[in-house]
Amino acid sequence: MQVLLIEDDTRVAEFVAGGLRQAGHQVDVRHDGRDGLIQATSETYDVIVLDRMLPNVDGLKILQTLRATGDTTPVLILSALADVDERVRGLKAGGDDYLGKPFALSELLARVEALARRAPQSDAPVTGFEIDNLVIDLLGHTAQRGGRRIDLTSREFRILVCLAENAGRVVTRSMLLEQVWDYSFDPQTNVIDQHISKLRQKIDREFERPLIHTVRGSGYVLRAG
């Protein structure tokens, strides 16, 4: 199981990460709210263990951002703010479970594993995507936004599908090269930027809210807002 732990207290982070790893799980650790949010939107995890109070970006803000972009990764909130009102705030913000500090490692492990088991699993084939008012039909090989059909080249459609498959997460240039061009070449070439620019013109030009965003130094992300 892949777990992201976002905890600014280094001693607590080492304690939790060590326990998770000893239980056979792979763990990425971030000690800063901003770094944690970037990591959460860059990789896929089975469970996120999230501290409530973090520097730069608060834990609830991270949670609200993830849910706003359609990320349904189960989140266990850790917090010294363990009264009923704070628990309710965390759960209403999109948390799946809430564990007050101090806590027993055995309980944390049990809760993390329970969240992973509860995560929705589906073998049904994906036939399309819907992000905001953008609708992508994989069977018909078409895309519409606001009910209007968008004419895309085969390459542009494949780029859009790659972005939609990772909606809310950063898609790097290397990922696009591998998944859309089917081979690797210098990721510094501007061919990707040129295709993204043309795709953005078709997808976003006539709409107030852009869906394709550039993450400087990383790649691109498809998300509402």
Secondary structure, DSSP 4 states (H G I P E B T S, - for coil): -EEEEE-S-HHHHHHHHHHHHHTT-EEEEE-SHHHHHHHHTTS--SEEEEESS-SSS-HHHHHHHHHHTT----EEEEES--SHHHHHHHHHTT-SEEEESS--HHHHHHHHHHHHHHS----SPP-EEEETTEEEETTTTEEEETTEEE---HHHHHHHHHHHHTTTS-EEHHHHHHHHSSS---TTSTHHHHHHHHHHHHHHTT-SS--EEEETTTEEEE---
